[in-house]
Amino acid sequence: MTAFFNEYGSEILTKTAQHLYLSALALALGILIAVPLGILLTRTPKIANIVLAITSALQTVPSLALLALMIPFFGVGKLPAILALFVYSLLPILRNTYIGMKGVDPNYRDVAKGMGMTNFESIRLVELPLAMPTIMAGIRLATVYVIAWATLASYIGAGGLGDLIFSGLNNYQPPLIFAGTIPVTLLALLADFLLGRLENKLVPKEVREVE
């Protein structure tokens, strides 16, 4: 075991950092686009079903096929991998944002309007905090998905822990498979835990007590 870590320890750390970079950037893009879009769709119900149907259709494309489709347009490396992971992160975040915002009791909107709040203030100060548990559930789900799927990025030269896993599979080296699989699992669990703590900070105490 010591000999293995002496030989592969630095590579494991490097691949873990690459994996985190790919996953974090894809998730950041997903959150920045899907959350505002999900909120906007609650104000434009006529196009909501169309947008949700399109994102659902993208989600059904096999991950390897989606990565392959990126190559003619963006080549190989980190960029196509990040874009593919971003696409996969969209649906859980977008759907949960839409459901969470739509699920807010209309009476709260009426109260906000009666207090003289603008539409934006109602969203920011009333509806978004109430919808936050559902939105965060979508973000947490997308995070676990993206961290797991990022292992496939090694197929197009993006690096990450998938390099260790597939190298172990190709050369029949179980230690390399475990060296890639275990950190991926730990990263997913750690990210879910940290997002759970963040959710506790973002969700008002009154909302948590009601739940």
C-alpha positions as CSV (number, residue, x, y, z in Angstrom):
1,M,0.0,0.0,0.0
2,T,2.8,2.4,0.9
3,A,4.6,1.6,-2.3
4,F,1.4,2.3,-4.3
5,F,0.9,5.7,-2.7
6,N,4.6,6.5,-3.2
7,E,4.2,5.8,-6.9
8,Y,0.7,7.2,-7.5
9,G,0.1,9.6,-4.7
10,S,0.9,12.8,-6.6
11,E,-1.0,11.6,-9.6
12,I,-4.1,10.9,-7.5
13,L,-4.0,14.4,-6.1
14,T,-3.5,15.9,-9.5
15,K,-6.4,13.9,-11.0
16,T,-8.6,14.8,-8.0
17,A,-7.9,18.5,-8.5
18,Q,-8.8,18.2,-12.3
19,H,-12.0,16.3,-11.4
20,L,-13.0,19.1,-8.9
21,Y,-12.3,21.8,-11.5
22,L,-14.4,20.1,-14.2
23,S,-17.3,19.4,-11.8
24,A,-17.3,22.8,-10.1
25,L,-17.1,24.8,-13.3
26,A,-19.9,22.8,-14.9
27,L,-22.1,23.1,-11.8
28,A,-21.4,26.8,-11.5
29,L,-22.6,27.3,-15.1
30,G,-25.6,25.1,-14.4
31,I,-26.6,27.1,-11.3
32,L,-26.0,30.5,-13.0
33,I,-28.2,29.6,-15.9
34,A,-30.8,27.1,-14.6
35,V,-31.9,29.0,-11.5
36,P,-32.7,32.4,-13.2
37,L,-34.2,30.5,-16.1
38,G,-36.4,28.4,-13.7
39,I,-37.6,31.6,-12.0
40,L,-38.3,33.2,-15.4
41,L,-40.3,30.2,-16.6
42,T,-42.8,30.7,-13.7
43,R,-43.5,34.1,-15.2
44,T,-43.9,32.8,-18.7
45,P,-45.9,29.6,-18.4
46,K,-46.6,29.3,-22.2
47,I,-42.9,28.5,-22.9
48,A,-42.2,26.6,-19.6
49,N,-43.3,23.2,-20.9
50,I,-41.3,23.6,-24.1
51,V,-38.1,24.5,-22.3
52,L,-38.5,21.7,-19.7
53,A,-39.2,19.3,-22.5
54,I,-36.0,20.3,-24.4
55,T,-33.8,19.9,-21.2
56,S,-35.5,16.6,-20.5
57,A,-34.7,15.4,-24.0
58,L,-31.0,16.5,-23.6
59,Q,-30.9,14.5,-20.3
60,T,-31.8,11.3,-22.2
61,V,-28.8,11.5,-24.5
62,P,-26.2,9.0,-23.3
63,S,-23.3,10.7,-21.6
64,L,-20.7,9.2,-23.9
65,A,-22.7,10.1,-27.0
66,L,-23.0,13.7,-25.7
67,L,-19.3,13.9,-25.2
68,A,-18.7,12.5,-28.7
69,L,-21.1,15.1,-30.2
70,M,-19.1,17.9,-28.6
71,I,-15.8,16.9,-30.3
72,P,-16.6,18.2,-33.9
73,F,-17.5,21.6,-32.5
74,F,-15.1,22.0,-29.6
75,G,-12.4,19.4,-30.1
76,V,-11.1,17.4,-27.2
77,G,-10.0,18.4,-23.7
78,K,-11.7,20.3,-20.8
79,L,-14.0,22.6,-22.7
80,P,-16.2,20.0,-24.3
81,A,-16.3,18.0,-21.1
82,I,-17.4,21.0,-19.1
83,L,-20.1,21.8,-21.6
84,A,-21.4,18.3,-21.6
85,L,-21.5,18.2,-17.8
86,F,-23.2,21.6,-17.8
87,V,-25.9,20.2,-20.0
88,Y,-26.4,17.3,-17.6
89,S,-26.6,19.6,-14.6
90,L,-29.4,21.7,-16.2
91,L,-32.4,19.5,-15.8
92,P,-32.4,18.8,-12.0
93,I,-31.7,22.4,-11.1
94,L,-34.1,23.9,-13.7
95,R,-36.9,21.6,-12.8
96,N,-36.6,22.0,-9.1
97,T,-36.3,25.7,-9.4
98,Y,-39.5,25.8,-11.4
99,I,-41.3,23.4,-9.1
100,G,-40.1,25.2,-6.0
101,M,-41.2,28.7,-7.3
102,K,-44.5,27.4,-8.6
103,G,-45.2,25.7,-5.2
104,V,-45.0,29.0,-3.2
105,D,-48.4,29.8,-1.8
106,P,-50.0,32.5,-3.9
107,N,-51.1,34.2,-0.7
108,Y,-47.4,35.1,0.0
109,R,-47.2,36.8,-3.4
110,D,-50.4,38.7,-2.6
111,V,-49.0,39.9,0.7
112,A,-45.8,41.0,-0.9
113,K,-47.7,42.9,-3.5
114,G,-49.9,44.5,-0.8
115,M,-46.8,45.6,1.0
116,G,-45.7,47.5,-2.2
117,M,-43.0,45.1,-3.3
118,T,-42.0,45.0,-6.9
119,N,-42.0,41.7,-8.8
120,F,-38.2,41.4,-8.3
121,E,-38.4,42.2,-4.6
122,S,-41.2,39.6,-4.2
123,I,-39.0,37.0,-5.9
124,R,-35.8,37.9,-3.9
125,L,-37.3,38.5,-0.5
126,V,-40.3,36.2,-0.3
127,E,-40.6,33.5,-3.0
128,L,-36.9,32.5,-3.4
129,P,-36.4,31.8,0.3
130,L,-39.5,29.8,0.4
131,A,-38.5,27.8,-2.6
132,M,-34.9,27.3,-1.5
133,P,-35.3,23.8,0.0
134,T,-36.6,22.5,-3.4
135,I,-34.0,24.4,-5.4
136,M,-31.2,23.1,-3.2
137,A,-32.4,19.6,-3.5
138,G,-32.0,20.0,-7.3
139,I,-28.5,21.4,-6.9
140,R,-27.5,18.6,-4.6
141,L,-28.8,16.0,-7.0
142,A,-27.0,17.7,-10.0
143,T,-23.8,17.8,-8.0
144,V,-23.8,14.1,-7.3
145,Y,-24.6,13.4,-11.0
146,V,-21.9,15.7,-12.3
147,I,-19.1,14.4,-10.0
148,A,-20.0,10.8,-11.1
149,W,-20.3,11.6,-14.8
150,A,-17.0,13.6,-14.8
151,T,-15.2,10.3,-14.7
152,L,-16.2,9.9,-18.4
153,A,-14.4,13.1,-19.3
154,S,-11.1,11.2,-19.5
155,Y,-12.4,9.6,-22.8
156,I,-11.9,13.0,-24.5
157,G,-8.7,13.9,-22.8
158,A,-10.1,16.2,-20.1
159,G,-8.3,14.4,-17.3
160,G,-9.8,13.7,-13.9
161,L,-10.1,10.6,-11.8
162,G,-11.6,8.7,-14.7
163,D,-8.0,8.5,-16.1
164,L,-7.1,6.2,-13.1
165,I,-10.3,4.2,-13.4
166,F,-10.0,3.4,-17.1
167,S,-6.3,2.9,-16.9
168,G,-6.9,0.3,-14.2
169,L,-9.6,-1.3,-16.3
170,N,-7.5,-1.4,-19.5
171,N,-4.4,-2.8,-17.7
172,Y,-6.3,-4.9,-15.1
173,Q,-4.9,-3.0,-12.1
174,P,-7.6,-3.1,-9.4
175,P,-5.6,-0.7,-7.1
176,L,-5.9,2.0,-9.8
177,I,-9.6,1.4,-10.2
178,F,-10.0,1.9,-6.4
179,A,-7.7,4.9,-6.5
180,G,-10.1,6.6,-8.9
181,T,-13.4,5.3,-7.6
182,I,-13.0,5.9,-3.9
183,P,-12.1,9.7,-4.3
184,V,-15.1,10.1,-6.7
185,T,-17.4,8.6,-4.1
186,L,-15.9,10.7,-1.3
187,L,-16.1,13.9,-3.3
188,A,-19.8,13.3,-4.0
189,L,-20.5,12.6,-0.4
190,L,-18.5,15.6,0.8
191,A,-20.1,17.9,-1.7
192,D,-23.6,16.8,-0.7
193,F,-22.8,17.3,3.0
194,L,-21.4,20.8,2.4
195,L,-24.4,21.8,0.2
196,G,-26.6,20.5,3.0
197,R,-24.9,22.8,5.4
198,L,-25.2,25.7,2.9
199,E,-28.9,24.9,2.6
200,N,-29.3,25.4,6.4
201,K,-27.7,28.8,6.0
202,L,-29.8,29.9,3.1
203,V,-33.2,28.5,4.2
204,P,-34.9,30.8,6.7
205,K,-35.4,29.2,10.1
206,E,-39.2,29.7,9.8
207,V,-39.3,27.7,6.6
208,R,-37.3,24.8,8.1
209,E,-39.6,24.7,11.1
210,V,-42.7,24.5,8.8
211,E,-41.1,21.6,6.9
